[in-house]
Amino acid sequence: MRAIWLTIVVTACTLNVDYTGTYYQCNPDGTCPPGFECLDLVCVPADPVPPACSTQMDAGGFHTCSVREDKTVWCWGRNDSGQLGDGTATDSDLPVKVANVMNATQVGAGELFSCALDEMGQVWCWGNNATGQLGDGSTSDSRTAVQVMIAGATQLAVGADHACVLKSDGSVACWGDNEDGQLGDGSNTARNSPTTVGMLDTAKGVAAGYDISCAVLTDGSAQCWGENDDGDLGVGDTMAHTRPAPVVDVTNVHSIASGDNFTCFLTVEGFVWCAGQNNEGQLGAGTLSQSSRPLNTLIPVRAVSIAAGLSHACAADHVNNVWCWGLGADGRGLDGAGQRKTIPVRGLPERVVGVSAGGEHTCVIDDEGAIRCAGFNRRGQLGDGRAVTSGSPVQVAGVTNAVMLAAGGRHTCAAQQDGKVLCWGENNNGESGNGAFIAQQTVPHVVYGISNPIDMSAGAEHTCALVEDGVYCWGENNGGRLGDGTQTTSAQPRRVFNLGGTATKLSSGDAASFAIVGNNARCWGAGFGVNPTTIMNVTDISAGSQHHCVIETDRTVSCFGANFRYQLGDGTNMDSASGVQAMGVTNAVQVQTRFEASCALIMDGTVKCWGLNEGARLGVGNASYAQQSPAVVMGVSGIEKFSMGYEASCATKSDGTVWCWGFNYFGQVGDGSYQMKPAAVQILGLTGVKDIASGGSHTCAIDGNSNVVCWGLGADGQLGNGIRQIVRPVGVRMSCPQS
């Protein structure tokens, strides 16, 4: 990874400067000399050309595998089921060698497992084996390759939880999950060893999608079987088929690519036809209407190969360019635009001879054997050493002797003992306070104009600090959340006007800000206006997207506003402008709201939460979509400090331990896993914690050594480790054999 926090010379770069070993400011127009690119206003070395030593590759759910020119297999990305095959269960953002596989000719990557075909016609698989997808006659997972009980294979296709091979005699055999009939043996019974596909003995090609399988026959026709709720099979109906069914309307089929709920067919003439679900434009036909009959994709050139991912597809054309359509978020469409496409759009890579689409990423291989990948790099599946999530705490460089934290939607701020305030992360609206609207600030920088904060808080896209002479806010100012009497966004701190007294505490909502002045709350932003207004007789206040809650002077909690997710806590979903009391919430000492949920810290050291509970984010022991009345967070007691995030929340106890719960897709719980946690779990290795702050999809803490550590999503730099999401294709850092 690039350590862009090293020496920065303030002189603007010019073309005659020697940049070796040093980072300089970008030119005013954002340009840098050849070989450098502008990141965070700094010229840093551009991604080097990836090593050219691969012959084939395949993108899976959240990992990728390739065959190297020496016929070894290498994988990178998610590895919790051993799908990288290196004998561990540790994710890797760089390629690692698969053990026990030699003389490989083809590799396939599934959801949680991988397989390879060798020169002898033998197949080897590794990873998750819950439905027998390793094909070795067992259902035991394996972190190294095991041999599939088959011989004479000439082609391999890997789906989400099943795999198929074409055999030399023209038959097809499949194994693994069979819930939707994707094994083609006429049943719905999973098989832990290969079973022959019925009524199929003239195949010349095979393909596998999420829960779909297909074959190309010698006469140019195609047959498919498996799940078909959206017409994915292209057979003209929406009935599941446990045996092969003929694809309609397409002849002279060359190859097939199946994704999740859609399938594409490439003809010998270079036309592409797709059938199935089309809610993201994955059929490429210019509409969003699904079809059980293949539609002609509007690709303007002759295609020579195709690939299908979760909700997007790509094709390489006859002059080695690549075209993609469907869900292009996070750059998986290869053009960096990140937009949904209903018709194919040309991507950035050139000289492409192969393309593979995964769950959230896409990879291409060029005519020299170099692999480039683009998309969401959540588990390191791009292979460039820059995974943008961390399931366990990582230290933020450049922050020392920290005393206070605040975390917003996609940014983080810390105060040091020397009085400095430093921020990092998303900065499109100036919420990181560096004086400029840079898209992402990946490493901490000083916020000028304030020092020695008494309190700090952060909303979705703004930040506030209480200092000796008042309150200052910066960032997005829609609705007046900066409190300066305007709605002008600012990348520098602005003083809040008309506080009406000395503030003692700050709080920020999604789009509003609050200061406690005496026994009243002064409020500004969405729902309150551009100048502070008063709510009488409250000790704490917080606002979500369309509601707010207060602690009354008698320690009860009252909530106001929208209630369609039960976020007001009165057991109903009826909105209330005048306010209702949260059921059973007494002796409250702190209230927090995020988006469409609310929580309160109680004097007895428990936390009660209510409202939106999607992904088990409230920690109340279940994953029901909404919690209708306040319930206690399970798994932890004796809480001293509580921080509510949008998707996961954390608490510290008097012994300095940290406990977190909630939605964990990005690792924001911090326990090293990526599975949701409906009850609190302890974050091992963190002791003596002095402060904690949970944001949109990340959390940061001050540890016992006064260092800041963060975990969760860092796509916008909010982990402060110098890494952010790069939407354009990046080179896989393959270790090539010595020549």
Salt bridges, closest charged atoms under 4 A:
GLU37 OE2 - ARG2 NH2 2.59
GLU37 OE1 - ARG728 NH2 2.03
ASP40 OD1 - ARG724 NH1 3.60
ASP47 OD1 - ARG2 NH2 2.89
ASP47 OD1 - ARG733 NH2 3.24
ASP70 OD2 - ARG68 NH2 2.53
ASP80 OD1 - ARG78 NE 2.96
ASP80 OD2 - ARG379 NH2 3.77
ASP91 OD2 - ARG379 NE 2.60
GLU119 OE2 - LYS71 NZ 2.10
ASP185 OD2 - ARG191 NE 2.87
ASP237 OD1 - HIS241 NE2 3.10
ASP249 OD2 - ARG293 NE 2.85
GLU280 OE1 - ARG340 NH1 3.86
ASP330 OD2 - ARG332 NH2 3.13
ASP335 OD1 - LYS341 NZ 3.63
GLU350 OE2 - ARG346 NH2 3.39
ASP366 OD2 - ARG351 NH2 3.28
ASP366 OD2 - ARG372 NH1 3.01
ASP367 OD1 - ARG351 NE 2.97
GLU368 OE1 - ARG351 NH2 3.51
ASP469 OD2 - ARG495 NH1 3.69
ASP484 OD2 - ARG494 NH1 2.70
ASP540 OD2 - LYS505 NZ 3.23
GLU596 OE1 - ARG565 NE 3.24
GLU614 OE1 - ARG617 NH2 3.75
ASP671 OD2 - LYS677 NZ 3.15
ASP691 OD1 - LYS641 NZ 3.43
ASP716 OD2 - ARG410 NH1 4.00
